[in-house]
């Protein structure tokens, strides 16, 4: 399982970092969350799934084969 936090959606509610502190941390400057590592270790998957469900902004994105292969927004590919 791979995840990332959409910084344009994250409002710094801190729920993800409280639920899954091994997988998410908050930026000292703007307070927004980011994934500590793209790949979630198997032992942390349940907490990350709970963090995904708990995010009020739905800012945590699970990266699938399709999302990894898709061009970034604004990428002319």
C-alpha positions in Angstrom: 0.0 0.0 0.0 1.3 3.4 -1.0 -0.1 6.7 0.2 0.4 10.4 0.0 -1.3 13.5 1.4 -2.7 16.1 -1.0 -1.3 19.3 0.4 -3.9 21.4 -1.4 -6.7 19.6 0.6 -4.9 19.0 4.0 -6.0 21.6 6.6 -3.8 20.3 9.4 -6.5 18.7 11.6 -3.8 16.3 12.8 -6.1 13.2 12.9 -3.8 11.2 10.6 -0.7 11.9 12.7 -2.6 11.0 15.9 -4.0 7.8 14.5 -1.0 6.6 12.6 2.1 8.5 14.0 4.5 6.0 12.4 3.1 6.9 8.9 2.2 10.6 9.0 3.9 13.7 10.5 3.1 17.3 10.5 5.1 20.0 8.9 6.6 22.5 11.4 6.0 25.4 9.1 2.4 25.1 7.8 1.1 22.3 10.0 0.0 20.1 7.1 0.5 16.4 7.2 2.7 14.3 4.9 3.4 10.6 4.6 6.7 9.7 6.3 7.3 7.0 3.6 5.4 6.2 0.4 5.2 2.5 1.2 3.2 1.7 4.3 4.7 -1.3 6.2 2.2 -4.2 6.6 2.1 -3.7 10.3 0.9 -0.1 10.0 -1.8 -0.7 7.3 -4.7 -0.9 9.7 -3.9 2.4 11.4 -3.3 4.1 8.0 -6.7 2.8 6.7 -8.3 4.3 9.9 -6.5 7.6 9.2 -7.8 7.6 5.6 -11.4 7.1 6.8 -11.0 9.8 9.5 -9.5 12.6 7.4 -12.3 15.3 7.2 -10.7 16.8 4.1 -10.2 13.4 2.4 -6.6 14.5 1.7 -5.0 11.1 2.1 -4.7 9.3 -1.3 -4.0 5.6 -1.8 -1.7 5.2 -4.7 -2.7 2.4 -7.1 -1.1 1.2 -10.2 -3.4 3.4 -12.2 -2.6 6.6 -10.2 1.1 5.9 -10.3 0.9 5.5 -14.1 -1.3 8.6 -14.7 0.4 11.8 -15.7 0.6 14.6 -13.0 -2.0 17.4 -13.3 -0.8 19.8 -15.9 1.6 17.2 -17.4 1.2 17.3 -21.2 1.8 13.6 -21.7 
